């Protein structure tokens, strides 16, 4: 049995035992699940793709990779071979992948340092079911080493075909009334002006982590508001991470976080 098949059994066993969703991703990664909105389902929809488990690969399991591995199961737990999934990313065009690996392996997407990615199922091709989405996958976090370090993290997520009647039952990740995930990581047509403005604004949001080093430096040195997300720059074979504030650009070489510098600037 592969590690993926073993985790599948754990995921499904927890649901069958009426236990909370299996999700061992550390809170610092801020990975969540975007549920479907039952009030805006397609006409005649009877099933949807439900997230039944998310796992952060351990250092020995990961071996220095940076991927989202995935599987898609039918109602009784068998793989839906050939299913299509879509990865929507904050800084790159959406990617698609087909679940066409052997039974011992999982499908996968490669994650990049600038990724803030959502993954959802887009299947069957003629009439895709509504899909929950794993949301906010990223790898720009430290790790213990030995296969999991900054920029080298992988995740495993599993979707299962589930009756609509089982949404919002307290056992799974559904969030009734919240943002609705559609195949490909999109959202349903907003039903009010507030929703339309909120949805349109999502891609423009600069993620905020009050514990981030650059954010703290900006506050300590009174650099004003953040004007950009963190970004990477390659220079002479080295990688630097930076963030623009009103009165300065904070930066450090990746891995040398104790040596943060500031470039003064004005608007």
ZIVEN-V559087 format. One record per residue. N is the residue number from 1. PSI is psi as a letter, one per 30 degrees, with the letter a starting at -180 (none if undefined). D_LAST is the distance of its C-alpha to the last C-alpha in Angstrom with 1 decimal. Layout:
BEGIN
N	PSI	D_LAST
N	PSI	D_LAST
END
This chain:
BEGIN
1	k	58.5
2	l	54.9
3	e	52.2
4	e	50.8
5	e	54.2
6	e	54.5
7	e	51.3
8	e	52.3
9	e	55.4
10	e	53.5
11	e	51.1
12	e	54.0
13	e	56.3
14	e	53.7
15	e	53.5
16	f	57.3
17	g	57.7
18	h	55.4
19	l	52.8
20	l	49.0
21	k	47.1
22	j	46.9
23	j	43.3
24	g	42.8
25	k	39.2
26	k	37.5
27	f	35.4
28	f	32.3
29	f	32.2
30	h	31.8
31	k	34.1
32	a	35.7
33	k	38.0
34	j	37.2
35	l	40.5
36	l	42.1
37	j	42.3
38	f	46.0
39	f	45.5
40	h	44.0
41	l	46.3
42	k	47.7
43	k	51.1
44	g	53.9
45	k	51.8
46	f	54.0
47	l	52.1
48	l	48.6
49	j	47.1
50	k	46.6
51	k	44.8
52	f	47.6
53	k	46.0
54	k	43.0
55	k	43.4
56	j	41.1
57	k	43.1
58	l	44.3
59	e	43.7
60	e	47.2
61	e	46.8
62	e	43.5
63	h	44.0
64	g	40.4
65	l	39.7
66	i	36.7
67	l	38.3
68	j	39.1
69	k	42.8
70	l	44.5
71	l	47.8
72	k	49.2
73	l	52.5
74	a	54.9
75	f	56.4
76	g	59.0
77	g	56.6
78	k	57.3
79	k	54.5
80	i	53.5
81	k	53.6
82	f	51.5
83	k	49.0
84	k	45.6
85	l	42.4
86	k	38.8
87	j	35.7
88	k	32.5
89	l	29.3
90	e	25.7
91	g	24.5
92	l	27.7
93	l	30.3
94	k	33.2
95	l	36.1
96	l	39.8
97	k	42.7
98	k	46.4
99	j	48.5
100	g	51.0
101	l	51.5
102	l	54.9
103	f	56.0
104	f	54.9
105	l	51.3
106	l	48.3
107	l	46.0
108	l	42.5
109	k	38.9
110	k	36.8
111	k	33.5
112	l	30.5
113	f	27.9
114	g	25.3
115	k	28.0
116	i	27.9
117	k	31.2
118	k	33.7
119	k	37.3
120	l	40.0
121	k	43.3
122	i	44.0
123	k	47.8
124	l	50.4
125	e	49.1
126	f	51.0
127	i	49.9
128	k	47.4
129	l	47.8
130	k	45.0
131	k	43.3
132	l	41.5
133	k	38.6
134	k	37.6
135	k	33.9
136	g	31.0
137	k	32.7
138	l	30.5
139	g	31.4
140	i	28.3
141	l	30.3
142	l	32.5
143	l	36.3
144	f	39.5
145	a	40.0
146	h	43.2
147	f	41.9
148	j	39.0
149	a	35.9
150	k	32.1
151	f	31.8
152	i	35.5
153	k	36.7
154	l	38.9
155	l	40.1
156	k	43.2
157	k	43.2
158	k	46.3
159	k	46.8
160	k	50.2
161	k	51.7
162	k	52.4
163	k	54.0
164	e	51.7
165	f	53.9
166	g	52.6
167	k	49.0
168	g	47.9
169	g	51.0
170	f	49.3
171	f	50.1
172	a	47.4
173	g	43.7
174	k	43.7
175	i	41.5
176	k	43.2
177	f	40.9
178	a	37.8
179	k	35.8
180	k	38.3
181	k	38.4
182	l	39.9
183	k	41.0
184	g	38.1
185	g	35.8
186	a	35.0
187	l	35.7
188	l	38.1
189	k	37.5
190	k	35.8
191	f	38.3
192	l	36.1
193	e	32.8
194	e	31.4
195	e	32.4
196	e	31.1
197	e	27.6
198	e	27.7
199	e	28.9
200	f	26.4
201	f	23.5
202	e	24.8
203	f	23.3
204	f	19.8
205	k	20.2
206	j	18.5
207	k	21.5
208	k	21.7
209	j	24.0
210	f	23.9
211	f	26.0
212	k	23.6
213	e	22.9
214	e	19.2
215	e	18.9
216	e	21.0
217	e	19.1
218	e	15.8
219	e	17.9
220	e	19.8
221	g	16.9
222	h	14.9
223	f	11.9
224	a	11.3
225	l	11.6
226	k	12.4
227	f	10.4
228	l	13.3
229	l	16.9
230	k	18.4
231	l	19.1
232	k	21.5
233	k	21.3
234	k	24.6
235	j	24.9
236	h	28.3
237	g	30.2
238	l	28.1
239	k	25.9
240	k	22.7
241	k	20.9
242	l	17.2
243	k	14.7
244	k	10.9
245	l	9.7
246	e	6.8
247	g	7.7
248	l	9.7
249	j	11.7
250	k	15.3
251	l	18.1
252	l	21.9
253	k	24.8
254	k	26.6
255	f	29.6
256	i	28.4
257	f	26.6
258	g	27.6
259	i	25.4
260	k	21.8
261	l	19.1
262	k	15.5
263	j	13.1
264	k	10.6
265	l	6.9
266	l	3.8
267	none	0.0
END
